[in-house]
Amino acid sequence: MLNFALVGCGRIAKRHSELLGNNQIANARLAAVCDIVASKAEAIGKQFSVPFYTDMHDMMRREAIDVVVVLTESGLHAEHVVALAKHGKHIVVEKPMALTLPDADRMIAACDAARIRLFVVKQNRFNVPVVKLREALEAGRFGKLVMGTVRVRWCRTQQYYDQDSWRGTWALDGGVLTNQASHHIDMLEWMMGDVESVFAMSRTALVNVETEDTAVVAVRFANGALGVIEATTAARPKDLEGSISVLGEGGTVVIGGFAVNEMITWNFGKAEPGDGEVLEKYSVNPPSVYGFGHQAYYDHVVSCIMNNSAQLVDGLAGRRSLELISAIYESIETGKEVPLRFRPTRCRLGHRHG
């Protein structure tokens, strides 16, 4: 049995605490919670009858913790992960892992130095339709990839941003690209491969915040495919969709729903056994706005630790999508296409002459 502790008892902590506190994850239990706002920690602590703290180091010293889950403001993830790594316990951190690449590097280095695992929450990778799409990609059923598109059309009103002073700020949160759409951006890159360059535009359409609530991004992938990211929290009056489409010479798959949870299209030129059942068997409605993948994600974390097996999203994988998001913001600020990776033009290493 692994003992989990939560650091940060805000909005997303409800989902994490319910899974761990209600024994919905095999071989895992909620052992303690912490928040600098005493009332928030107390509420979750009392709900699940576990100790609650306002000092995370005090909690780590007093309680027998195996894994600590960082659910604080995005801009504070790095500070908290680096500090907690010194306790030598595995760490799970909500998306985005950090807001800057140097911070992500510090987190990875701290966990490597402590010889602990760093898990970045990307629960949508575990949605049943998404797993099926990934299997088709790995089996080569798409052949040459042509286009990949993600759409996040969600509703976040001014009331949502006013819940906490850090929401919608550059220092601690970021906009729709960093927060709501980060899962979808990660998924697009996971499916389509390395990104060559991006060109992006954004605006703040319907709310009073520092950051963007609406953005569009054109993506050029290293394999020659093109992509589109459409992200907004200005859908009204309610959430509309969270989707991904993958088009290749061999077929097309579209996953829709409001949390990448419903198989909409499964068409391949070369049919295989089971294709006819995919729409029925691999479309699952999640019980919450966060999708249903958190449960499968925690099962994965527990399995990785107990079996010492490879994890799907480690610090480097989390950094990869952060690099893409950083390039998108660079393009928004400069108005130019931004390349993601350095390509040597004059380096003589590996070149043969004569």
C-alpha atoms as one frame of an Amber mdcrd trajectory, in Angstrom:
protein
   0.000   0.000   0.000   1.422   3.383  -1.039   0.670   6.425   1.104  -0.114
   9.581  -0.905  -0.074  13.158   0.378  -1.564  16.199  -1.363   0.126  19.609
  -1.373  -2.445  22.182  -2.482  -6.157  21.767  -1.738  -7.739  23.923  -4.438
 -10.171  23.070  -7.247  -8.295  20.135  -8.801  -7.599  18.580  -5.381 -11.252
  17.519  -5.212 -10.679  14.988  -7.997  -7.396  13.676  -6.576  -8.683  13.417
  -3.010 -11.859  11.590  -4.060  -9.904   8.919  -5.926  -7.305   8.400  -3.197
  -9.567   9.025  -0.206 -12.413   6.791  -1.395 -10.114   3.820  -2.068 -10.718
   3.911  -5.815  -7.037   3.240  -6.568  -5.756  -0.238  -5.758  -2.749  -0.277
  -3.394  -3.004   3.484  -2.766  -4.487   5.560   0.039  -4.720   9.211   1.016
  -2.509   9.696   4.072  -2.347  13.494   4.572  -3.108  16.852   2.942  -1.563
  20.311   3.105  -2.456  23.853   2.081  -1.187  27.198   3.358  -4.859  28.175
   3.703  -5.784  26.199   6.812  -9.504  26.020   6.027  -8.867  24.355   2.642
  -6.586  21.709   4.152  -8.980  21.142   7.032 -11.974  20.649   4.728 -10.360
  17.839   2.740  -8.605  16.377   5.786 -11.837  16.075   7.731 -13.773  14.799
   4.720 -11.446  11.811   4.394 -10.356  11.547   8.047  -6.672  12.193   7.390
  -4.208  14.597   9.043  -4.095  18.110   7.547  -1.232  20.601   7.603  -0.305
  24.134   6.565   3.434  23.324   6.282   4.388  20.699   3.708   7.776  19.985
   5.298   6.140  19.405   8.662   3.748  16.965   6.979   6.547  15.095   5.236
   8.526  14.764   8.466   5.593  13.621  10.605   3.746  11.303   8.230   4.827
   8.076   6.499   4.485   9.280   2.913   5.528   7.354  -0.216   4.301   9.759
  -2.901   3.532  13.480  -2.671   1.151  15.103  -5.185   1.776  18.780  -6.001
  -1.484  20.578  -6.833  -0.481  24.183  -6.148  -0.562  27.118  -8.558   1.228
  26.325 -11.824   3.830  29.030 -11.304   4.799  27.538  -7.933   5.177  23.913
  -9.074   8.945  24.198  -9.546   9.550  25.784  -6.151   7.491  23.126  -4.398
   8.833  20.123  -6.325  12.454  21.153  -5.788  11.825  21.671  -2.051   9.917
  18.401  -1.655  12.493  16.361  -3.570  14.821  16.672  -0.562  12.498  14.357
   1.380  13.341  11.541  -1.044   9.746  10.601  -1.906   8.314  10.186  -5.404
   6.465  13.227  -6.751   3.369  13.624  -8.910   2.815  17.147 -10.290  -0.273
  18.455 -12.060  -0.016  20.012 -15.500   1.677  22.133 -16.603   4.763  20.892
 -14.766   6.145  24.458 -14.795   5.789  27.739 -16.668   9.400  28.111 -17.811
  11.927  25.673 -19.243  14.627  26.566 -16.665  12.114  25.725 -13.911  11.315
  22.398 -15.574  15.041  21.651 -15.759  15.449  22.429 -12.052  12.634  20.046
 -11.195  14.080  17.233 -13.282  17.559  17.781 -11.823  16.270  17.853  -8.224
  14.370  14.587  -8.648  17.313  12.943 -10.425  19.636  14.019  -7.607  17.247
  12.588  -5.001  16.831   9.404  -7.086  13.071   9.728  -7.080  10.500   9.646
  -9.839   8.765  12.732 -11.196   5.337  12.015 -12.697   3.579  14.732 -14.716
  -0.217  14.395 -14.818  -1.446  13.902 -18.389  -4.568  11.917 -17.638  -6.128
  12.242 -21.091  -3.462   9.913 -22.486  -5.300   7.192 -20.577  -8.769   7.922
 -22.000  -9.962   4.732 -23.695 -10.462   6.256 -27.207  -7.045   7.949 -26.996
  -5.367   4.638 -26.140  -7.065   3.084 -29.181  -5.859   5.914 -31.435  -2.319
   5.504 -30.164  -2.440   1.763 -30.858  -3.465   2.453 -34.470  -0.587   4.915
 -34.881   1.968   2.492 -33.450   0.625  -0.263 -35.728   1.306   1.983 -38.734
  -2.309   2.063 -39.867  -2.187   5.764 -40.801   0.856   5.429 -43.028   2.096
   8.886 -43.976   0.636  11.451 -41.573  -1.046  14.437 -43.219  -2.688  16.584
 -40.538  -3.390  16.634 -36.814  -5.862  18.998 -35.156  -6.897  19.645 -31.559
  -9.806  21.838 -30.491 -10.506  23.039 -26.976 -13.744  25.005 -26.902 -14.537
  25.406 -23.238 -16.353  27.921 -21.073 -14.557  29.751 -18.280 -16.359  32.891
 -17.163 -15.025  35.851 -15.225 -16.358  34.167 -12.090 -13.959  31.259 -12.661
 -10.944  33.554 -12.945 -12.055  35.603  -9.944 -12.053  32.510  -7.672  -8.306
  32.908  -7.108  -6.069  35.923  -7.650  -3.430  33.853  -9.475  -5.768  32.645
 -12.255  -5.099  34.176 -15.651  -1.802  35.761 -14.579   1.472  35.385 -16.451
   3.445  34.770 -13.267   1.433  31.892 -11.823  -1.001  30.493 -14.393  -0.783
  31.383 -18.074  -3.774  31.394 -20.389  -5.871  28.795 -22.174  -2.786  27.385
 -23.938  -0.943  26.669 -20.688  -3.863  25.652 -18.545  -6.903  24.114 -20.238
  -5.296  23.152 -23.573  -1.984  21.826 -22.273  -3.304  18.238 -22.266  -4.433
  18.539 -25.871  -1.178  20.129 -27.025   0.728  17.308 -25.337  -1.531  14.764
 -27.025  -1.100  16.316 -30.481   2.689  16.159 -30.208   2.510  12.615 -28.797
   0.462  11.468 -31.776   2.055  13.472 -34.596   5.712  13.510 -33.525   8.323
  16.235 -33.088   7.341  19.778 -33.996   9.468  21.695 -36.476   7.923  25.144
 -36.036   4.811  27.058 -34.926   3.013  30.245 -35.906   0.382  31.541 -33.490
  -2.087  34.322 -32.745  -4.111  35.003 -29.598  -6.461  37.460 -27.964  -8.295
  38.035 -24.700 -11.883  38.019 -25.937 -14.422  37.835 -23.125 -12.744  38.076
 -19.709 -10.609  40.563 -17.836  -7.297  38.714 -17.300  -3.633  39.278 -18.199
  -3.356  36.230 -20.434  -5.160  34.951 -23.529  -8.514  33.194 -23.479  -8.451
  32.402 -27.215  -5.670  31.237 -29.534  -4.998  29.572 -32.870  -1.720  27.876
 -33.812  -0.432  26.523 -37.113   2.027  23.672 -36.561   4.645  22.169 -38.879
   5.814  18.705 -37.825   9.252  17.251 -38.532   7.691  14.427 -40.565   6.139
  16.957 -42.971   2.607  16.832 -41.557   0.767  19.998 -40.617  -1.324  20.714
 -37.542  -3.793  23.128 -36.032  -4.372  24.001 -32.369  -7.604  25.867 -31.639
  -8.057  26.779 -27.993 -10.540  28.996 -26.202 -12.255  29.362 -22.846 -14.651
  31.850 -24.463 -17.223  29.282 -25.614 -20.613  30.345 -24.275 -22.760  29.446
 -22.449 -21.064  26.090 -21.641 -18.256  23.699 -22.602 -18.521  22.604 -26.219
 -15.697  20.199 -27.030 -12.207  18.881 -26.433 -11.174  16.932 -29.518  -8.354
  15.536 -31.618  -8.302  14.537 -35.291  -5.539  12.572 -37.004  -5.510  12.252
 -40.804  -3.127  10.012 -42.709  -2.874   8.347 -46.116  -4.270   5.161 -44.572
  -7.214   6.566 -42.639  -8.830   9.094 -40.332  -9.683   9.091 -36.620 -11.615
  11.789 -34.771 -12.096  11.757 -30.990 -14.548  14.317 -29.624 -16.754  14.868
 -26.610 -15.909  17.650 -24.185 -12.897  15.800 -22.746 -11.420  13.796 -25.680
 -13.667  10.961 -24.569 -15.919   9.947 -27.475 -14.787   8.104 -30.606 -16.517
   9.983 -33.442 -14.769   8.672 -36.566 -12.761   5.488 -37.116 -12.165   5.048
 -40.851  -9.282   3.131 -42.399  -8.852   2.181 -46.041  -7.657  -1.279 -45.058
 -10.144  -2.797 -42.629  -9.057  -4.984 -39.740 -11.035  -7.301 -37.434 -12.771
  -5.316 -34.714 -13.015  -2.037 -36.659 -16.791  -2.296 -36.769 -17.020  -2.326
 -32.976 -14.672   0.560 -32.233 -17.275   3.355 -32.131 -19.377   1.362 -29.692
 -16.655  -0.115 -27.487 -14.189   2.752 -27.226 -16.444   5.711 -26.534 -16.601
   6.496 -22.837 -18.259   9.406 -21.059 -16.151  10.698 -18.155 -17.793  11.484
 -14.831 -16.208  14.926 -14.519 -14.834  17.890 -16.439 -11.331  16.485 -15.933
 -12.117  13.339 -17.933 -12.015   9.915 -16.376  -8.319   9.318 -16.990  -7.147
  10.344 -13.504  -8.069   6.899 -12.179  -6.135   5.099 -14.908  -3.295   7.579
 -14.398  -3.019   6.775 -10.689  -3.161   3.042 -11.460  -0.214   3.667 -13.795
   1.743   5.597 -11.119   1.234   2.839  -8.552   2.214   0.147 -11.048   5.383
   2.011 -12.084   6.530   2.403  -8.468   5.626  -1.091  -7.292   6.984  -2.880
 -10.372   9.859  -0.463 -11.062   8.542  -0.113 -14.619   8.835   2.707 -17.149
   6.423   5.612 -16.854   4.496   7.200 -19.710   4.998  10.861 -18.753   8.166
  11.687 -16.826   9.815  15.055 -16.333  11.403  15.031 -19.790   8.065  14.265
 -21.464   6.444  17.053 -19.459   9.223  19.415 -20.484   8.700  18.539 -24.148
   5.154  19.906 -24.253   6.227  22.941 -22.193   8.888  23.673 -24.831   6.164
  23.622 -27.488   3.893  25.933 -25.458   6.827  28.323 -24.875   7.497  28.442
 -28.627   3.811  29.202 -29.256   3.937  32.169 -26.872   7.176  33.329 -28.496
   5.389  33.353 -31.855   2.442  35.270 -30.408   4.782  37.947 -29.029   7.018
  38.236 -32.110   4.405  37.711 -34.819   6.801  35.288 -36.491   7.103  31.578
 -37.164   9.255  30.069 -34.397  11.431  26.963 -34.918  11.569  24.514 -32.037
  14.860  22.785 -32.444  18.341  23.943 -33.361  19.621  22.526 -36.619  23.404
  22.676 -37.157  24.443  24.198 -40.471  28.203  24.602 -40.004  29.070  21.978
 -37.391  31.684  19.598 -38.870  31.034  16.752 -36.447  30.109  13.570 -38.304
  30.769  15.025 -41.771  33.235  13.245 -44.048  35.367  15.204 -46.453  37.404
  13.890 -49.297
